[in-house]
């Protein structure tokens, strides 16, 4: 596959996942690009995240304590996957892990376990819980994300934050890391949460209106993909507005990589070097701002 063909295939797939959600249009465009339906389906499989991909951290890793919780937050059903270091006696900072537009997938649960092994209490909310929870069908999940009540989602996450601050095992400091749709959510949470958010990390998340930058209080770490023109169009003015408002922000663009370069369940998107560098920066940033009383 040539680089030009691969880049066009990623562009077509991103238009499907972020804009029109019409699988027939996706297959028609990919077939025209690849030359046959079989080749088009192979392209799609390589770009899409694979639910069957092996976890980096075993769900039964003995170093971790895992829990799933359901309840009511902000008047609606809520759910979360929780991972924390097992047997630790020190108080822990909490890190919210905000999912992509496919909902709380096994991959995001795996990321939560990685965060926990770095020394945090990781809480990955299922923000589709009010709509019945994340479905197995990713197309259905994207449709549900499109009709999600954003204000309710923010209210539920802020309620989880308030609960965490009250726990005796907590440092009282809360960070958030989000990917794609979740990266956009972290940016908006930073606008809405004020000083109650200690730090936010957004991976290739579309940014809010730059005029909202003055409301941000938390330090932000923003990761962007060099080939991701769609998100860059919002990220550049967002970073400029944060800096103009005197807000603490670190922004990195990783050249030559695609949107979702951190997702190791996508063979065509994942970039090991960029993902490792971004992850090291993420954990160092969270330790600096969240892992202290």
Buried (B, 14 or more C-beta within 10 A) or exposed (E): EEEEEBEBBBBBBBBBBBEEBEEEBBBBBBBEBBEEEEBBBBBBEBBBBBEEBEBEBEEEBEEBBBEEEEEEBBEBBBBBBBBBBEEEEEBBBBBBBBBBBBBBBBBBBBBBBBBBBBBBBBBBBBBBBBBEBBBEEBBBBBBBBEEBBEEBBBBBBBBBBEBBEEEEEBBBBBBBBBBBBBBBBBBBBBBBBEEBBBBBBBBBBBBBEBEBBBBBBBBBBBBBBBBBEBBBEBBBBBBBBBEEBEBBBEBEBBEEBBBBBBBBBBEBBBBEEBBEBBBEBBBEBBBBBBBEE
